[in-house]
Amino acid sequence: MIRLQETIDVFKGFLVGSQELVVSHLQYVVDTMFIGELLAKNLYYLKTILWSFELAFGLGVNLYKSSVWGQC
């Protein structure tokens, strides 16, 4: 879902390195970290993606245990 949002230029990941590799998420066992530009649009679409995931698979995302970090 995140990759699709990147390809249609809705969610903007973070550019890494001289070849500007786009990193939008990292996954480890049951944890997922989403990485993107600090834009209100990114937060809106990320919340929409998580809500869609919940509807599709019946697995809820606990937003109270989640964090949003930003740096300008």
N, CA, C and O atoms as a DFTB+ gen file, in Angstrom:
288 C
 N C O
     1  1       0.827      -1.191       0.000
     2  2       0.000       0.000       0.000
     3  2       0.874       1.260       0.000
     4  3       0.575       2.235      -0.688
     5  1       1.959       1.222       0.782
     6  2       2.856       2.380       0.831
     7  2       3.539       2.575      -0.518
     8  3       3.632       3.700      -1.008
     9  1       4.016       1.490      -1.122
    10  2       4.687       1.594      -2.427
    11  2       3.738       2.166      -3.479
    12  3       4.149       2.984      -4.301
    13  1       2.487       1.747      -3.460
    14  2       1.502       2.283      -4.403
    15  2       1.342       3.783      -4.194
    16  3       1.312       4.544      -5.161
    17  1       1.239       4.209      -2.949
    18  2       1.090       5.636      -2.656
    19  2       2.315       6.425      -3.118
    20  3       2.193       7.576      -3.538
    21  1       3.497       5.805      -3.040
    22  2       4.707       6.461      -3.530
    23  2       4.694       6.613      -5.041
    24  3       5.072       7.658      -5.570
    25  1       4.256       5.563      -5.737
    26  2       4.276       5.607      -7.203
    27  2       3.291       6.621      -7.763
    28  3       3.538       7.194      -8.824
    29  1       2.183       6.853      -7.072
    30  2       1.238       7.862      -7.568
    31  2       1.502       9.226      -6.934
    32  3       0.691      10.146      -7.032
    33  1       2.681       9.329      -6.268
    34  2       3.178      10.595      -5.714
    35  2       2.254      11.199      -4.654
    36  3       2.037      12.410      -4.618
    37  1       1.714      10.330      -3.792
    38  2       0.872      10.792      -2.694
    39  2       1.676      10.833      -1.404
    40  3       1.673      11.843      -0.699
    41  1       2.365       9.742      -1.091
    42  2       3.215       9.680       0.104
    43  2       4.654       9.876      -0.331
    44  3       5.114       9.223      -1.268
    45  1       5.372      10.769       0.338
    46  2       6.755      11.052      -0.022
    47  2       7.687      10.468       1.040
    48  3       7.668      10.877       2.201
    49  1       8.504       9.499       0.613
    50  2       9.476       8.883       1.504
    51  2      10.681       9.792       1.703
    52  3      10.705      10.932       1.237
    53  1      11.675       9.268       2.400
    54  2      12.889      10.000       2.736
    55  2      13.982       9.584       1.766
    56  3      14.181       8.390       1.543
    57  1      14.702      10.555       1.177
    58  2      15.782      10.258       0.244
    59  2      17.069       9.982       0.999
    60  3      17.449      10.739       1.892
    61  1      17.750       8.874       0.630
    62  2      18.963       8.453       1.322
    63  2      20.098       8.277       0.311
    64  3      19.908       7.673      -0.744
    65  1      21.269       8.804       0.639
    66  2      22.468       8.565      -0.148
    67  2      22.578       9.402      -1.401
    68  3      21.691      10.186      -1.739
    69  1      23.713       9.210      -2.089
    70  2      23.983       9.992      -3.297
    71  2      23.111       9.552      -4.471
    72  3      22.881      10.333      -5.395
    73  1      22.624       8.313      -4.444
    74  2      21.743       7.828      -5.510
    75  2      20.282       8.105      -5.207
    76  3      19.396       7.718      -5.970
    77  1      20.035       8.772      -4.095
    78  2      18.697       9.180      -3.666
    79  2      17.703       8.013      -3.649
    80  3      16.641       8.069      -4.269
    81  1      18.077       6.965      -2.926
    82  2      17.195       5.838      -2.699
    83  2      16.055       6.297      -1.796
    84  3      16.298       6.919      -0.762
    85  1      14.832       6.002      -2.171
    86  2      13.673       6.417      -1.375
    87  2      13.353       5.337      -0.350
    88  3      13.119       4.180      -0.701
    89  1      13.345       5.733       0.927
    90  2      12.987       4.828       2.014
    91  2      11.693       5.342       2.612
    92  3      11.617       6.489       3.052
    93  1      10.667       4.489       2.628
    94  2       9.377       4.918       3.162
    95  2       8.969       4.122       4.399
    96  3       8.164       4.588       5.206
    97  1       9.526       2.923       4.545
    98  2       9.171       2.137       5.723
    99  2      10.234       1.071       5.987
   100  3      10.923       0.612       5.076
   101  1      10.346       0.698       7.245
   102  2      11.220      -0.381       7.693
   103  2      10.371      -1.316       8.545
   104  3       9.537      -0.865       9.330
   105  1      10.587      -2.620       8.387
   106  2       9.817      -3.586       9.156
   107  2      10.748      -4.547       9.884
   108  3      11.752      -4.996       9.330
   109  1      10.406      -4.854      11.126
   110  2      11.146      -5.808      11.928
   111  2      10.154      -6.575      12.787
   112  3       9.530      -6.003      13.682
   113  1      10.010      -7.844      12.524
   114  2       9.084      -8.755      13.196
   115  2       7.671      -8.162      13.185
   116  3       7.006      -8.208      12.150
   117  1       7.198      -7.613      14.293
   118  2       5.834      -7.082      14.349
   119  2       5.804      -5.558      14.398
   120  3       4.744      -4.963      14.596
   121  1       6.951      -4.930      14.219
   122  2       7.028      -3.470      14.265
   123  2       7.272      -2.907      12.873
   124  3       8.001      -3.493      12.074
   125  1       6.663      -1.785      12.598
   126  2       6.859      -1.092      11.331
   127  2       7.135       0.371      11.615
   128  3       6.457       0.996      12.430
   129  1       8.139       0.913      10.935
   130  2       8.468       2.322      11.060
   131  2       8.252       2.967       9.687
   132  3       8.839       2.548       8.689
   133  1       7.413       3.978       9.660
   134  2       7.172       4.715       8.422
   135  2       8.041       5.958       8.430
   136  3       8.107       6.675       9.428
   137  1       8.706       6.209       7.312
   138  2       9.641       7.327       7.205
   139  2       9.234       8.170       6.015
   140  3       9.054       7.649       4.914
   141  1       9.088       9.454       6.223
   142  2       8.713      10.315       5.111
   143  2       8.995      11.771       5.405
   144  3       9.420      12.132       6.502
   145  1       8.756      12.587       4.422
   146  2       8.921      14.023       4.595
   147  2       7.909      14.537       5.608
   148  3       6.811      13.997       5.738
   149  1       8.294      15.585       6.320
   150  2       7.423      16.172       7.332
   151  2       6.401      17.083       6.649
   152  3       6.579      18.298       6.552
   153  1       5.333      16.452       6.183
   154  2       4.258      17.159       5.491
   155  2       2.919      16.732       6.085
   156  3       2.734      15.565       6.431
   157  1       2.000      17.663       6.201
   158  2       0.661      17.323       6.691
   159  2       0.012      16.302       5.770
   160  3      -0.720      15.423       6.227
   161  1       0.279      16.417       4.478
   162  2      -0.279      15.480       3.495
   163  2       0.199      14.054       3.775
   164  3      -0.581      13.108       3.657
   165  1       1.470      13.890       4.145
   166  2       1.998      12.561       4.463
   167  2       1.286      11.953       5.670
   168  3       0.943      10.771       5.657
   169  1       1.067      12.749       6.700
   170  2       0.373      12.248       7.884
   171  2      -1.059      11.839       7.562
   172  3      -1.541      10.815       8.047
   173  1      -1.731      12.632       6.753
   174  2      -3.103      12.324       6.367
   175  2      -3.164      10.994       5.610
   176  3      -3.984      10.133       5.928
   177  1      -2.298      10.832       4.613
   178  2      -2.327       9.610       3.818
   179  2      -1.830       8.405       4.601
   180  3      -2.305       7.292       4.377
   181  1      -0.891       8.600       5.508
   182  2      -0.440       7.492       6.341
   183  2      -1.583       6.993       7.224
   184  3      -1.776       5.786       7.373
   185  1      -2.326       7.911       7.800
   186  2      -3.479       7.520       8.619
   187  2      -4.529       6.805       7.764
   188  3      -5.144       5.839       8.216
   189  1      -4.733       7.271       6.548
   190  2      -5.680       6.631       5.628
   191  2      -5.216       5.217       5.269
   192  3      -6.029       4.294       5.211
   193  1      -3.924       5.047       5.029
   194  2      -3.371       3.725       4.710
   195  2      -3.551       2.776       5.887
   196  3      -3.947       1.626       5.697
   197  1      -3.264       3.241       7.098
   198  2      -3.425       2.399       8.282
   199  2      -4.884       2.028       8.510
   200  3      -5.185       0.897       8.891
   201  1      -5.775       2.956       8.283
   202  2      -7.213       2.685       8.424
   203  2      -7.661       1.657       7.379
   204  3      -8.437       0.756       7.696
   205  1      -7.184       1.783       6.148
   206  2      -7.520       0.832       5.078
   207  2      -6.998      -0.561       5.418
   208  3      -7.684      -1.556       5.183
   209  1      -5.785      -0.634       5.971
   210  2      -5.210      -1.906       6.399
   211  2      -6.099      -2.563       7.448
   212  3      -6.353      -3.766       7.406
   213  1      -6.564      -1.746       8.387
   214  2      -7.433      -2.255       9.448
   215  2      -8.740      -2.807       8.876
   216  3      -9.207      -3.867       9.295
   217  1      -9.318      -2.095       7.932
   218  2     -10.570      -2.564       7.319
   219  2     -10.362      -3.826       6.491
   220  3     -11.208      -4.720       6.504
   221  1      -9.252      -3.907       5.775
   222  2      -9.007      -5.038       4.888
   223  2      -8.669      -6.316       5.645
   224  3      -9.133      -7.394       5.271
   225  1      -7.871      -6.213       6.700
   226  2      -7.369      -7.407       7.368
   227  2      -7.916      -7.624       8.769
   228  3      -7.670      -8.671       9.368
   229  1      -8.647      -6.662       9.300
   230  2      -9.221      -6.815      10.632
   231  2      -8.205      -6.689      11.754
   232  3      -8.502      -7.017      12.902
   233  1      -7.019      -6.218      11.430
   234  2      -5.980      -6.020      12.441
   235  2      -5.912      -4.539      12.776
   236  3      -5.655      -3.716      11.897
   237  1      -6.136      -4.198      14.018
   238  2      -6.154      -2.799      14.409
   239  2      -4.764      -2.252      14.712
   240  3      -3.887      -2.978      15.179
   241  1      -4.580      -0.995      14.447
   242  2      -3.356      -0.293      14.795
   243  2      -3.648       0.508      16.053
   244  3      -4.566       1.328      16.071
   245  1      -2.881       0.279      17.092
   246  2      -3.075       0.985      18.345
   247  2      -2.387       2.349      18.258
   248  3      -1.175       2.450      18.446
   249  1      -3.154       3.381      17.976
   250  2      -2.586       4.713      17.825
   251  2      -2.090       5.289      19.144
   252  3      -1.284       6.220      19.143
   253  1      -2.563       4.745      20.286
   254  2      -2.091       5.219      21.584
   255  2      -0.676       4.737      21.878
   256  3       0.045       5.368      22.651
   257  1      -0.268       3.616      21.263
   258  2       1.085       3.111      21.443
   259  2       2.002       3.582      20.315
   260  3       3.188       3.252      20.305
   261  1       1.474       4.337      19.384
   262  2       2.239       4.821      18.237
   263  2       2.763       6.218      18.500
   264  3       2.232       6.951      19.334
   265  1       3.811       6.574      17.778
   266  2       4.429       7.903      17.935
   267  2       4.648       8.530      16.582
   268  3       4.857       7.840      15.584
   269  1       4.599       9.846      16.559
   270  2       4.941      10.611      15.379
   271  2       6.087      11.535      15.780
   272  3       5.974      12.292      16.744
   273  1       7.181      11.468      15.042
   274  2       8.352      12.301      15.307
   275  2       8.621      13.133      14.082
   276  3       8.446      12.669      12.955
   277  1       9.040      14.345      14.292
   278  2       9.347      15.203      13.168
   279  2      10.556      16.080      13.437
   280  3      10.900      16.380      14.581
   281  1      11.178      16.475      12.355
   282  2      12.320      17.379      12.444
   283  2      12.251      18.333      11.270
   284  3      12.102      17.911      10.123
   285  1      12.359      19.602      11.553
   286  2      12.314      20.604      10.492
   287  2      13.686      20.925       9.977
   288  3      13.830      21.753       9.078
